[in-house]
């Protein structure tokens, strides 16, 4: 993994909606709307993740949909899950022309979040602890 790839992930805005309020998680920034949603549910953490394009390789629509369905099923069994449109380079057009559909799961702790990201072969996940900043965590064999 290069520092350039890490910087790209960290520059994204990760959009989601909970309880009718739309917001974006950004690396290193707090998210009061997400904090409020967590507190209302008595929770303290969240995960933003996708199962699309494992290992950064285009997997095709059918394979991506299948993987996303497996991830959704795993998360919905244990956590509060919301569909999310995916990350977007903050303030810029998407360079690939599409977002990767994602999931925001409330109640997922950091250790489980990283394990799920690795299980679904993702390069990164976004974790959030209530009243703290959101954090892009790089995964994979060469992650720091």
C-alpha positions in Angstrom: 0.0 0.0 0.0 1.3 3.4 -0.9 1.0 6.6 1.1 -0.8 8.0 -1.9 -3.5 5.4 -1.7 -3.9 6.0 2.0 -4.2 9.8 1.3 -6.9 9.1 -1.2 -9.0 7.1 1.2 -8.5 9.7 3.9 -9.6 12.5 1.6 -13.0 10.9 1.0 -16.3 11.9 2.5 -18.2 8.8 3.5 -21.9 9.6 3.2 -24.7 8.0 5.2 -28.2 8.6 6.5 -29.6 7.6 9.9 -33.0 8.6 11.3 -33.6 10.8 8.3 -30.4 12.9 8.7 -27.7 12.7 6.1 -24.1 13.3 7.0 -20.6 12.4 6.0 -17.8 10.8 7.9 -14.4 12.3 7.3 -11.0 11.0 8.5 -9.9 12.9 11.5 -13.2 14.8 12.0 -16.0 14.4 14.5 -19.5 13.6 13.3 -22.1 15.1 15.7 -25.1 13.6 13.7 -23.6 10.1 14.0 -22.7 10.6 17.6 -26.4 11.6 18.3 -27.6 8.4 16.5 -25.2 6.3 18.6 -26.2 7.9 21.9 -29.9 7.5 21.1 -29.3 3.8 20.8 -27.0 3.5 23.8 -24.1 2.6 21.5 -20.5 3.9 21.3 -19.1 2.9 17.9 -19.8 2.4 14.3 -18.3 0.9 11.1 -18.5 2.2 7.5 -17.7 -0.6 5.1 -18.4 -2.1 1.7 -17.8 -5.6 0.2 -17.4 -4.3 -3.3 -14.3 -4.9 -5.4 -12.2 -7.0 -3.0 -8.5 -6.2 -3.0 -9.2 -3.1 -5.1 -9.9 -5.2 -8.2 -13.1 -4.7 -10.2 -15.3 -7.8 -9.4 -18.2 -7.1 -11.7 -21.8 -6.2 -10.7 -23.0 -9.8 -9.9 -20.0 -10.7 -7.7 -20.2 -7.3 -5.9 -23.9 -7.6 -5.2 -23.4 -11.1 -3.9 -20.5 -10.1 -1.6 -22.5 -7.1 -0.4 -25.4 -9.3 0.4 -23.2 -11.6 2.5 -21.8 -8.6 4.4 -25.3 -7.1 5.0 -26.5 -10.4 6.3 -23.6 -10.8 8.7 -24.0 -7.2 10.0 -27.8 -7.2 10.3 -27.7 -10.3 12.4 -25.9 -8.4 15.2 -26.0 -4.6 14.6 -28.1 -1.6 13.5 -27.4 -1.4 9.7 -28.1 1.4 7.3 -27.5 1.5 3.5 -25.0 4.1 2.4 -24.1 5.4 -1.1 -20.3 5.1 -0.6 -17.3 7.3 -0.3 -16.7 10.2 -2.6 -13.6 12.4 -3.0 -14.6 15.3 -0.9 -15.6 18.2 -3.1 -14.6 16.5 -6.3 -16.3 14.3 -8.9 -15.8 10.6 -8.5 -12.8 9.6 -10.6 -14.2 6.2 -11.4 -17.6 7.4 -12.2 -19.4 5.4 -9.5 -19.5 5.0 -5.8 -19.2 1.6 -4.1 -22.5 1.0 -2.2 -21.6 0.7 1.5 -23.1 0.0 4.9 -23.0 1.9 8.1 -23.3 -0.4 11.0 -23.9 1.0 14.5 -22.5 -0.9 17.4 -19.5 -2.5 15.7 -16.3 -2.2 17.8 -12.9 -1.5 16.3 -11.6 -5.1 16.5 -14.7 -6.6 14.9 -14.7 -3.8 12.3 -11.1 -4.5 11.2 -11.8 -8.3 11.2 -14.9 -7.8 8.9 -12.9 -5.5 6.6 -10.2 -8.1 6.2 -12.7 -11.0 5.9 -14.3 -9.2 2.9 -10.8 -8.3 1.5 -11.2 -4.5 1.7 -8.3 -2.1 1.5 -9.8 0.1 4.2 -12.7 0.6 6.6 -13.9 3.7 8.4 -14.4 3.4 12.2 -16.0 5.9 14.5 -16.1 6.1 18.3 -18.8 8.4 19.8 -17.5 11.9 20.4 -14.2 11.1 18.7 -13.0 11.6 15.1 -13.8 9.1 12.4 -10.7 7.2 11.2 -9.9 5.5 7.9 -8.0 2.3 8.8 -6.0 0.7 6.1 -6.1 -3.1 5.9 -4.2 -5.7 4.1 -0.7 -7.2 4.2 1.2 -3.9 3.6 -1.0 -1.7 5.8 0.9 0.4 8.4 
